[in-house]
């Protein structure tokens, strides 16, 4: 049995005032629930932190009853978690395990470790590179984030399979660089 938590379930709750943009499955709960999830993550009860990236446009998130569930998160999950690591809410070792090592292990991917035979997927980080998130700094099609004004530490450089793909928040590769990493990958 494995378990995962999303960043929005760690940080957002019913008091976050997001309206239909806060519609997710399972629903957001209370601040007390946020803290219980943090405790379970720190204690290793929760295995993985996932982005659950669902880049619905503002038009798709208008009326609560009709809104599609989910929030964008692929660009903000690691940077926000890095901020919380810097501020000692989670250890570096636990962060690396929950965001890199454990997902690779559980899904049988040659990813998540610096090890011979694994893809050279790396980030370069300066803990001084702290920024407040704004939607205009992100690349997602949806044009919004539930983490507006959250503090984050973005990588200076992201390397995928040994190639620099993002540097100083600029995408350095052409569309189509990505590769499916499904069941036949490992």
Contact map, one row per residue, 1 for C-alpha under 8 A:
111000000000000000000000000000000000000000000000000000000000000000000000000000000000000000000000000000000000000000000000000000000000000000000000000000000000000000000000000000000000000000
111100000000000000000000000000000000000000000110000000000000000000000000000000000000000000000000000000000000000000000000000000000000000000000000000000000000000000000000000000000000000000
111110000000000000000000000000000000000000001111000000000000000000000000000000000000000000000000000000000000000000000000000000000000000000000000000000000000000000000000000000000000000000
011111000000000000000000000000000000000000000111110000000000000000000000000000000000000000000000000000000000000000000000000000000000000000000000000000000000000000000000000000000000000000
001111101100000000000000000000000000100010000101110000000000000000000000000000000000000000000000000000000000000000000000000000000000000000000000000000000000000000000000000000000000000000
000111111100000000000000000000000000000000000000111100000000000000000000000000000000000000000000000000000000000000000000000000000000000000000000000000000000000000000000000000000000000000
000011111110000000000000000000000000000000000000111000000000000000000000100010000000000000000000000000000000000000000000000000000000000000000000000000000000000000000000000000000000000000
000001111111000000000000000100000000000000000000000000000000000000000010000000000000000000000000000000000000000000000000000000000000000000000000000000000000000000000000000000000000000000
000011111111100000000000000110000100100000000000000000000000000000000000000000000000000000000000000000000000000000000000000000000000000000000000000000000000000000000000000000000000000000
000011111111000000000000000000000110110000000000000000000000000000000000000000000000000000000000000000000000000000000000000000000000000000000000000000000000000000000000000000000000000000
000000111111100000000000000000000100000000000000000000000000000000000000000000000000000000000000000000000000000000000000000000000000000000000000000000000000000000000000000000000000000000
000000011111111100000000000100100100000000000000000000000000000000000000000000000000000000000000000000000000000000000000000000000000000000000000000000000000000000000000000000000000000000
000000001011111100000000000111100100000000000000000000000000000000000000000000000000000000000000000000000000000000000000000000000000000000000000000000000000000000000000000000000000000000
000000000001111110000000000111100000000000000000000000000000000000000000000000000000000000000000000000000000000000000000000000000000000000000000000000000000000000000000000000000000000000
000000000001111110000000000001000000000000000000000000000000000000000000000000000000000000000000000000000000000000000000000000000000000000000000000000000000000000000000000000000000000000
000000000001111111000000000000000000000000000000000000000000000000000000000000000000000000000000000000000000000000000000000000000000000000000000000000000000000000000000000000000000000000
000000000000011111100100000000000000000000000000000000000000000000000000000000000000000000000000000000000000000000000000000000000000000000000000000000000000000000000000000000000000000000
000000000000000111111100000000000000000000000000000000000000000000000000000000000000000000000000000000000000000000000000000000000000000000000000010000000000000000000000000000000000000000
000000000000000011111110000000000000000000000000000000000000000100000000000000000000000000000000000000000000000000000000000000000000000000000000000000000000000000000000000000000000000000
000000000000000001111110000000000000000000000000000000000000111110100000000000000000000000000000000000000000000000000000000000000000000000000000000000000000000000000000000000000000000000
000000000000000001111110000000000000000000000000000000000100110100100110000000000000000000000000000000000000000000000000000000000000000000000000010000000000000000000000000000000000000000
000000000000000011111111000100000000000000000000000000000000000000001110000000000000000000000000000000000000000000000000000000000000000000000000010000000000000000000000000000000000000000
000000000000000000111111101100000000000000000000000000000000000100111110000000000000000000000000000000000000000000000000000000000000000000000000000000000000000000000000000000000000000000
000000000000000000000111111100000000000000000000000000000000000000001110000000000000000000000000000000000000000000000000000000000000000000000000000000000000000000000000000000000000000000
000000000000000000000011111100000000000000000000000000000000000000001100000000000000000000000000000000000000000000000000000000000000000000000000000000000000000000000000000000000000000000
000000000000000000000001111100000000000000000000000000000000000000000000000000000000000000000000000000000000000000000000000000000000000000000000000000000000000000000000000000000000000000
000000000000000000000011111110000000000000000000000000000000000000000000000000000000000000000000000000000000000000000000000000000000000000000000000000000000000000000000000000000000000000
000000011001110000000111111111000000000000000000000000000000000000000000000000000000000000000000000000000000000000000000000000000000000000000000000000000000000000000000000000000000000000
000000001000110000000000001111101100000000000000000000000000000000000000000000000000000000000000000000000000000000000000000000000000000000000000000000000000000000000000000000000000000000
000000000000111000000000000111111100000000000000000000000000000000000000000000000000000000000000000000000000000000000000000000000000000000000000000000000000000000000000000000000000000000
000000000001110000000000000011111110000000000000000000000000000000000000000000000000000000000000000000000000000000000000000000000000000000000000000000000000000000000000000000000000000000
000000000000000000000000000001111111000000000000000000000000000000000000000000000000000000000000000000000000000000000000000000000000000000000000000000000000000000000000000000000000000000
000000000000000000000000000011111111100000000000000000000000000000000000000000000000000000000000000000000000000000000000000000000000000000000000000000000000000000000000000000000000000000
000000001111100000000000000011111111110000000000000000000000000000000000000000000000000000000000000000000000000000000000000000000000000000000000000000000000000000000000000000000000000000
000000000100000000000000000000111111111000000000000000000000000000000000000000000000000000000000000000000000000000000000000000000000000000000000000000000000000000000000000000000000000000
000000000000000000000000000000011111111100000000000000000000000000000000000000000000000000000000000000000000000000000000000000000000000000000000000000000000000000000000000000000000000000
000010001100000000000000000000001111111110000100000000000000000000000000000000000000000000000000000000000000000000000000000000000000000000000000000000000000000000000000000000000000000000
000000000100000000000000000000000111111111000000000000000000000000000000000000000000000000000000000000000000000000000000000000000000000000000000000000000000000000000000000000000000000000
000000000000000000000000000000000011111111100000000000000000000000000000000000000000000000000000000000000000000000000000000000000000000000000000000000000000000000000000000000000000000000
000000000000000000000000000000000001111111111100000000000000000000000000000000000000000000000000000000000000000000000000000000000000000000000000000000000000000000000000000000000000000000
000010000000000000000000000000000000111111111110000000000000000000000000000000000000000000000000000000000000000000000000000000000000000000000000000000000000000000000000000000000000000000
000000000000000000000000000000000000011111111100000000000000000000000000000000000000000001100100000000000000000000000000000000000000000000000000000000000000000000000000000000000000000000
000000000000000000000000000000000000001111111100000000000000000000000000000000000000000000000000000000000000000000000000000000000000000000000000000000000000000000000000000000000000000000
000000000000000000000000000000000000000111111110000000000000000000000000000000000000000000000100000000000000000000000000000000000000000000000000000000000000000000000000000000000000000000
001000000000000000000000000000000000000111111110000000000000000000000000000000000000000000000000000000000000000000000000000000000000000000000000000000000000000000000000000000000000000000
011110000000000000000000000000000000100111111111000000000000000000000000000000000000000000000000000000000000000000000000000000000000000000000000000000000000000000000000000000000000000000
011100000000000000000000000000000000000010011111100000000000000000000000000000000000000000000000010001000000000000000000000000000000000000000000000000000000000000000000000000000000000000
001110000000000000000000000000000000000000000111110000000000000000000000000000000000000000000000111001100000000000000000000000000000000000000000000000000000000000000000000000000000000000
000111100000000000000000000000000000000000000011111000000000000000000000000000000000000000000000011000000000000000000000000000000000000000000000000000000000000000000000000000000000000000
000111100000000000000000000000000000000000000001111100000000000000000000000010000000000000000000001000000000000000000000000000000000000000000000000000000000000000000000000000000000000000
000001100000000000000000000000000000000000000000111110000000000000000001110010000000000000000000000000000000000000000000000000000000000000000000000000000000000000000000000000000000000000
000001000000000000000000000000000000000000000000011111000000000000000111110000000000000000000000000000000000000000000000000000000000000000000000000000000000000000000000000000000000000000
000000000000000000000000000000000000000000000000001111100000000000000111110000000000000000000000000000000000000000000000000000000000000000000000000000000000000000000000000000000000000000
000000000000000000000000000000000000000000000000000111110000000000001111100000000000000000000000000000000000000000000000000000000000000000000000000000000000000000000000000000000000000000
000000000000000000000000000000000000000000000000000011111000000000000111100000000000000000000000000000000000000000000000000000000000000000011100000000000000000000000000000000000000000000
000000000000000000000000000000000000000000000000000001111111100000010111000000000000000000000000000000000000000000000000000000000000000000000100000000000000000000000000000000000000000000
000000000000000000000000000000000000000000000000000000111111100000000000000000000000000000000000000000000000000000000000000000000000000000001111000000000000000000000000000000000000000000
000000000000000000001000000000000000000000000000000000011111110000000000000000000000000000000000000000000000000000000000000000000000000000000111000000000000000000000000000000000000000000
000000000000000000000000000000000000000000000000000000011111110000000000000000000000000000000000000000000000000000000000000000000000000000000000000000000000000000000000000000000000000000
000000000000000000000000000000000000000000000000000000011111110001110000000000000000000000000000000000000000000000000000000000000000000000000000000000000000000000000000000000000000000000
000000000000000000011000000000000000000000000000000000011111111101110000000000000000000000000000000000000000000000000000000000000000000000000000000000000000000000000000000000000000000000
000000000000000000011000000000000000000000000000000000000111111101100000000000000000000000000000000000000000000000000000000000000000000000000000000000000000000000000000000000000000000000
000000000000000000010000000000000000000000000000000000000000111111100000000000000000000000000000000000000000000000000000000000000000000000000000000000000000000000000000000000000000000000
000000000000000000111010000000000000000000000000000000000000111111100000000000000000000000000000000000000000000000000000000000000000000000000000000000000000000000000000000000000000000000
000000000000000000010000000000000000000000000000000000000000001111100000000000000000000000000000000000000000000000000000000000000000000000000000000000000000000000000000000000000000000000
000000000000000000000000000000000000000000000000000000000001111111110000000000000000000000000000000000000000000000000000000000000000000000000000000000000000000000000000000000000000000000
000000000000000000011010000000000000000000000000000000000001111111111000000000000000000000000000000000000000000000000000000000000000000000000000000000000000000000000000000000000000000000
000000000000000000000010000000000000000000000000000000010001100001111100000000000000000000000000000000000000000000000000000000000000000000000000000000000000000000000000000000000000000000
000000000000000000000111100000000000000000000000000001000000000000111110000000000000000000000000000000000000000000000000000000000000000000000000000000000000000000000000000000000000000000
000000000000000000001111100000000000000000000000000111110000000000011111000000000000000000000000000000000000000000000000000000000000000000000000000000000000000000000000000000000000000000
000000010000000000001111000000000000000000000000000111110000000000001111100000000000000000000000000000000000000000000000000000000000000000000000110000000000000000000000000000000000000000
000000000000000000000000000000000000000000000000001111110000000000000111110000000000000000000000000000000000000000000000000000000000000000010101110000000000000000000000000000000000000000
000000100000000000000000000000000000000000000000001111100000000000000011111110000000000000000000000000000000000000000000000000000000000000000000100000000000000000000000000000000000000000
000000000000000000000000000000000000000000000000001110000000000000000001111110000000000000000000000000000000000000000000000000000000000000000000000000000000000000000000000000000000000000
000000000000000000000000000000000000000000000000000000000000000000000000111111100000000000000000000000000000000000000000000000000000000001110000000000000000000000000000000000000000000000
000000000000000000000000000000000000000000000000000000000000000000000000111111110000000000000000000000000000000000000000000000000000000000000000001000010000000000000000000000000000000000
000000100000000000000000000000000000000000000000011000000000000000000000111111111000000000000000000000000000000000000000000000000000000000000000000000000000000000000000000000000000000000
000000000000000000000000000000000000000000000000000000000000000000000000001111111100000000000000001000000000000000000000000000000000000000000000000000000100000000000000000000000000000000
000000000000000000000000000000000000000000000000000000000000000000000000001111111110000000000000000000000000000000000000000000000000000000000000000000011110000000000000000000000000000000
000000000000000000000000000000000000000000000000000000000000000000000000000111111111000000000000000000000000000000000000000000000000000000000000000001111000000000000000000000000000000000
000000000000000000000000000000000000000000000000000000000000000000000000000011111111100000000010000000000000000000000000000000000000000000000000000000010000000000000000000000000000000000
000000000000000000000000000000000000000000000000000000000000000000000000000001111111110000000010000000000000000000000000000000000000000000000000000000011100000000000000000000000000000000
000000000000000000000000000000000000000000000000000000000000000000000000000000111111111000000000000000000000000000000000000000100100000000000000000000111000000000000000000000000000000000
000000000000000000000000000000000000000000000000000000000000000000000000000000011111111111000000000000000000000000000000000000000000000000000000000000000000000000000000000000000000000000
000000000000000000000000000000000000000000000000000000000000000000000000000000001111111111110010000000000000000000000000000000000000000000000000000000000000000000000000000000000000000000
000000000000000000000000000000000000000000000000000000000000000000000000000000000111111110000000000000000000000000000000000000100000000000000000000000000000000000000000000000000000000000
000000000000000000000000000000000000000000000000000000000000000000000000000000000011111111000000000000000000000000000000000000000000000000000000000000000000000000000000000000000000000000
000000000000000000000000000000000000000000000000000000000000000000000000000000000001111111100000000000000000000000000000000000000000000000000000000000000000000000000000000000000000000000
000000000000000000000000000000000000000000000000000000000000000000000000000000000001111111100000000000000000000000000000000000000000000000000000000000000000000000000000000000000000000000
000000000000000000000000000000000000000001000000000000000000000000000000000000000001101111110110000000000000000000000000000000000000000000000000000000000000000000000000000000000000000000
000000000000000000000000000000000000000001000000000000000000000000000000000000000000100111111110000000000000000000000000000000000000000000000000000000000000000000000000000000000000000000
000000000000000000000000000000000000000000000000000000000000000000000000000000000000100001111111000000000000000000000000000000000000000000000000000000000000000000000000000000000000000000
000000000000000000000000000000000000000000000000000000000000000000000000000000000000000000111111100000000000000000000000000000000000000000000000000000000000000000000000000000000000000000
000000000000000000000000000000000000000001010000000000000000000000000000000000000000000001111111110000000000000000000000000000000000000000000000000000000000000000000000000000000000000000
000000000000000000000000000000000000000000000000000000000000000000000000000000001100100001111111111100000000000000000000000000000000000000000000000000000000000000000000000000000000000000
000000000000000000000000000000000000000000000000000000000000000000000000000000000000000000011111111110000000000000000000000000000000000000000000000000000000000000000000000000000000000000
000000000000000000000000000000000000000000000001000000000000000000000000000000000000000000001111111111000000000000000000000000000000000000000000000000000000000000000000000000000000000000
000000000000000000000000000000000000000000000011100000000000000000000000000000000000000000000111111111100000000000000000000000000000000000000000000000000000000000000000000000000000000000
000000000000000000000000000000000000000000000001110000000000000000000000000001000000000000000011111111100000000000000000000000000000000000000000000000000000000000000000000000000000000000
000000000000000000000000000000000000000000000000000000000000000000000000000000000000000000000011111111110000001110000000000000000000000000000000000000000000000000000000000000000000000000
000000000000000000000000000000000000000000000000000000000000000000000000000000000000000000000001111111111000001110000000000000000000000000000000000000000000000000000000000000000000000000
000000000000000000000000000000000000000000000011000000000000000000000000000000000000000000000000111111111100000100000000000000000000000000000000000000000000000000000000000000000000000000
000000000000000000000000000000000000000000000001000000000000000000000000000000000000000000000000011111111110000100000000000000000000000000000000000000000000000000000000000000000000000000
000000000000000000000000000000000000000000000000000000000000000000000000000000000000000000000000000111111111111100000000000000000000000000000000000000000000000000000000000000000000000000
000000000000000000000000000000000000000000000000000000000000000000000000000000000000000000000000000011111111111100000000000000000000000000000000000000000000000000000000000000000000000000
000000000000000000000000000000000000000000000000000000000000000000000000000000000000000000000000000001111111100000000000000000000000000000000000000000000000000000000000000000000000000000
000000000000000000000000000000000000000000000000000000000000000000000000000000000000000000000000000000111111100000000000000000000000000000000000000000000000000000000000000000000000000000
000000000000000000000000000000000000000000000000000000000000000000000000000000000000000000000000000000011111110000000000000000000000000000000000000000000000000000000000000000000000001001
000000000000000000000000000000000000000000000000000000000000000000000000000000000000000000000000000000011111111000000000000000000000000000000000000000000000000000000000000000000000100011
000000000000000000000000000000000000000000000000000000000000000000000000000000000000000000000000000000011001111110001110000000000000000000000000000000000000000000000000000000000000000001
000000000000000000000000000000000000000000000000000000000000000000000000000000000000000000000000000110011000111110000111100000000000000000000000000000000000000000000000000000000000000000
000000000000000000000000000000000000000000000000000000000000000000000000000000000000000000000000000111111000011111000100100000000000000000000000000000000000000000000000000000000000000000
000000000000000000000000000000000000000000000000000000000000000000000000000000000000000000000000000110000000011111100100000000000000000000000000000000000000000000000000000000000000000000
000000000000000000000000000000000000000000000000000000000000000000000000000000000000000000000000000000000000000111110101000000000000000000000000000000000000000000000000000000000000000000
000000000000000000000000000000000000000000000000000000000000000000000000000000000000000000000000000000000000000011111100000000000000000000000000000000000000000000000000000000000000000000
000000000000000000000000000000000000000000000000000000000000000000000000000000000000000000000000000000000000000001111100000000000000000000000000000000000000000000000000000000000000000000
000000000000000000000000000000000000000000000000000000000000000000000000000000000000000000000000000000000000010000111110000000000000000000000000000000000000000000000000000000000000000000
000000000000000000000000000000000000000000000000000000000000000000000000000000000000000000000000000000000000011111111111000000000000000000000000000000000000000000000000000000000000000000
000000000000000000000000000000000000000000000000000000000000000000000000000000000000000000000000000000000000011000001111100000000000000000000000000000000000000111000000000000000000000000
000000000000000000000000000000000000000000000000000000000000000000000000000000000000000000000000000000000000001001000111110000000000000000000000000000000000001111000000000000000000000000
000000000000000000000000000000000000000000000000000000000000000000000000000000000000000000000000000000000000001100000011111000000000000000000000000000000000011111000000000000000000000000
000000000000000000000000000000000000000000000000000000000000000000000000000000000000000000000000000000000000000000000001111100000000000000000000000000000000011100000000000000000000000000
000000000000000000000000000000000000000000000000000000000000000000000000000000000000000000000000000000000000000000000000111110000000000000000000000000000011111000000000000000000000000000
000000000000000000000000000000000000000000000000000000000000000000000000000000000000000000000000000000000000000000000000011111000000000000000000000000000011110000000000000000000000000000
000000000000000000000000000000000000000000000000000000000000000000000000000000000000000000000000000000000000000000000000001111101000000000000000000000001111100000000000000000000000000000
000000000000000000000000000000000000000000000000000000000000000000000000000000000000000000000000000000000000000000000000000111111000000000000000000000001011000000000000000000000000000000
000000000000000000000000000000000000000000000000000000000000000000000000000000000010010000000000000000000000000000000000000011111100000000000000000000001000000000000000000000000000000000
000000000000000000000000000000000000000000000000000000000000000000000000000000000000000000000000000000000000000000000000000001111100000000000000000000001000000000000000000000000000000000
000000000000000000000000000000000000000000000000000000000000000000000000000000000000000000000000000000000000000000000000000011111110000000000000000000001111000000000000000000000000000000
000000000000000000000000000000000000000000000000000000000000000000000000000000000010000000000000000000000000000000000000000000111111000000000000000000111100000000000000000000000000000000
000000000000000000000000000000000000000000000000000000000000000000000000000000000000000000000000000000000000000000000000000000001111100000000000000000111100000000000000000000000000000000
000000000000000000000000000000000000000000000000000000000000000000000000000000000000000000000000000000000000000000000000000000000111110000000000000111110000000000000000000000000000000000
000000000000000000000000000000000000000000000000000000000000000000000000000000000000000000000000000000000000000000000000000000000011111010000000001111110000000000000000000000000000000000
000000000000000000000000000000000000000000000000000000000000000000000000000000000000000000000000000000000000000000000000000000000001111111000000101110000000000000000000000000000000000000
000000000000000000000000000000000000000000000000000000000000000000000000000000000000000000000000000000000000000000000000000000000000111111000011100100000000000000000000000000000000000000
000000000000000000000000000000000000000000000000000000000000000000000000000000000000000000000000000000000000000000000000000000000000011111100011000000000000000000000000000000000000000000
000000000000000000000000000000000000000000000000000000000000000000000000000000000000000000000000000000000000000000000000000000000000111111100000000000000000000000000000100000000000000000
000000000000000000000000000000000000000000000000000000000000000000000000001000000000000000000000000000000000000000000000000000000000011111110010000000000000000000000000000000000000000000
000000000000000000000000000000000000000000000000000000000000000000000000001000000000000000000000000000000000000000000000000000000000000111111010000000000000000000000000000000000000000000
000000000000000000000000000000000000000000000000000000100000000000000001001000000000000000000000000000000000000000000000000000000000000001111110000000000000000000000000000000000000000000
000000000000000000000000000000000000000000000000000000101000000000000000000000000000000000000000000000000000000000000000000000000000000000111110000000000000000000000000000000000000000000
000000000000000000000000000000000000000000000000000000111100000000000001000000000000000000000000000000000000000000000000000000000000000000011111000000000000000000000000000000000000000000
000000000000000000000000000000000000000000000000000000001100000000000000000000000000000000000000000000000000000000000000000000000000001101111111100000000000000000000000000000000000000000
000000000000000000000000000000000000000000000000000000001100000000000001000000000000000000000000000000000000000000000000000000000000001100000111110100000000000000000000000000000000000000
000000000000000000000000000000000000000000000000000000000000000000000011100000000000000000000000000000000000000000000000000000000000011000000011111100000000000000000000000000000000000000
000000000000000001001100000000000000000000000000000000000000000000000011000000000000000000000000000000000000000000000000000000000000000000000001111100000000000000000000000000000000000000
000000000000000000000000000000000000000000000000000000000000000000000000000100000000000000000000000000000000000000000000000000000000110000000000111111000000000000000000000000000000000000
000000000000000000000000000000000000000000000000000000000000000000000000000000000000000000000000000000000000000000000000000000000001111000000001111111000000000000000000000000000000000000
000000000000000000000000000000000000000000000000000000000000000000000000000000000000000000000000000000000000000000000000000000000001110000000000001111100000000000000000000000000000000000
000000000000000000000000000000000000000000000000000000000000000000000000000000010000000000000000000000000000000000000000000000000001100000000000001111110000000000000000000000000000000000
000000000000000000000000000000000000000000000000000000000000000000000000000000010010000000000000000000000000000000000000000000000111100000000000000011111000000000000000000000000000000000
000000000000000000000000000000000000000000000000000000000000000000000000000100111110000000000000000000000000000000000000000000000111100000000000000001111100000000000000000000000000000000
000000000000000000000000000000000000000000000000000000000000000000000000000000110110000000000000000000000000000000000000000011111110000000000000000000111110000000000000000000000000000000
000000000000000000000000000000000000000000000000000000000000000000000000000001100100000000000000000000000000000000000000000010001110000000000000000000011111000000000000000000000000000000
000000000000000000000000000000000000000000000000000000000000000000000000000000100000000000000000000000000000000000000000001111001000000000000000000000001111110000000001000000000000000000
000000000000000000000000000000000000000000000000000000000000000000000000000000000000000000000000000000000000000000000000001111001000000000000000000000000111110000000111100000000000000000
000000000000000000000000000000000000000000000000000000000000000000000000000000000000000000000000000000000000000000000000001110000000000000000000000000000011111000011111100000000000000000
000000000000000000000000000000000000000000000000000000000000000000000000000000000000000000000000000000000000000000000000111100000000000000000000000000000011111100011110000000000000000000
000000000000000000000000000000000000000000000000000000000000000000000000000000000000000000000000000000000000000000000001111000000000000000000000000000000000111111111100000000000000000000
000000000000000000000000000000000000000000000000000000000000000000000000000000000000000000000000000000000000000000000011110000000000000000000000000000000000011111111000000000000000000000
000000000000000000000000000000000000000000000000000000000000000000000000000000000000000000000000000000000000000000000011100000000000000000000000000000000000001111100000000000000000000000
000000000000000000000000000000000000000000000000000000000000000000000000000000000000000000000000000000000000000000000011100000000000000000000000000000000000001111110000000000000000000000
000000000000000000000000000000000000000000000000000000000000000000000000000000000000000000000000000000000000000000000000000000000000000000000000000000000000001111111000000000000000000000
000000000000000000000000000000000000000000000000000000000000000000000000000000000000000000000000000000000000000000000000000000000000000000000000000000000000111101111110000110000000000000
000000000000000000000000000000000000000000000000000000000000000000000000000000000000000000000000000000000000000000000000000000000000000000000000000000000000111100111110001110000000000000
000000000000000000000000000000000000000000000000000000000000000000000000000000000000000000000000000000000000000000000000000000000000000000000000000000000001111000011111111110000000000000
000000000000000000000000000000000000000000000000000000000000000000000000000000000000000000000000000000000000000000000000000000000000000000000000000000000001110000011111111100000000000000
000000000000000000000000000000000000000000000000000000000000000000000000000000000000000000000000000000000000000000000000000000000000000000000000000000000011100000000111110000000000000000
000000000000000000000000000000000000000000000000000000000000000000000000000000000000000000000000000000000000000000000000000000000000000010000000000000000001100000000111111000000000000000
000000000000000000000000000000000000000000000000000000000000000000000000000000000000000000000000000000000000000000000000000000000000000000000000000000000000000000000111111100000000000000
000000000000000000000000000000000000000000000000000000000000000000000000000000000000000000000000000000000000000000000000000000000000000000000000000000000000000000001110111110000000000000
000000000000000000000000000000000000000000000000000000000000000000000000000000000000000000000000000000000000000000000000000000000000000000000000000000000000000000011110011111000000000000
000000000000000000000000000000000000000000000000000000000000000000000000000000000000000000000000000000000000000000000000000000000000000000000000000000000000000000011100001111101000000000
000000000000000000000000000000000000000000000000000000000000000000000000000000000000000000000000000000000000000000000000000000000000000000000000000000000000000000000000000111111000000000
000000000000000000000000000000000000000000000000000000000000000000000000000000000000000000000000000000000000000000000000000000000000000000000000000000000000000000000000000011111100000000
000000000000000000000000000000000000000000000000000000000000000000000000000000000000000000000000000000000000000000000000000000000000000000000000000000000000000000000000000001111110000000
000000000000000000000000000000000000000000000000000000000000000000000000000000000000000000000000000000000000000000000000000000000000000000000000000000000000000000000000000011111110000000
000000000000000000000000000000000000000000000000000000000000000000000000000000000000000000000000000000000000000000000000000000000000000000000000000000000000000000000000000000111111000000
000000000000000000000000000000000000000000000000000000000000000000000000000000000000000000000000000000000000000000000000000000000000000000000000000000000000000000000000000000011111100000
000000000000000000000000000000000000000000000000000000000000000000000000000000000000000000000000000000000000000000000000000000000000000000000000000000000000000000000000000000000111110010
000000000000000000000000000000000000000000000000000000000000000000000000000000000000000000000000000000000000100000000000000000000000000000000000000000000000000000000000000000000011111111
000000000000000000000000000000000000000000000000000000000000000000000000000000000000000000000000000000000000000000000000000000000000000000000000000000000000000000000000000000000001111111
000000000000000000000000000000000000000000000000000000000000000000000000000000000000000000000000000000000001000000000000000000000000000000000000000000000000000000000000000000000000111111
000000000000000000000000000000000000000000000000000000000000000000000000000000000000000000000000000000000000000000000000000000000000000000000000000000000000000000000000000000000000111111
000000000000000000000000000000000000000000000000000000000000000000000000000000000000000000000000000000000000100000000000000000000000000000000000000000000000000000000000000000000001111111
000000000000000000000000000000000000000000000000000000000000000000000000000000000000000000000000000000000001110000000000000000000000000000000000000000000000000000000000000000000000111111
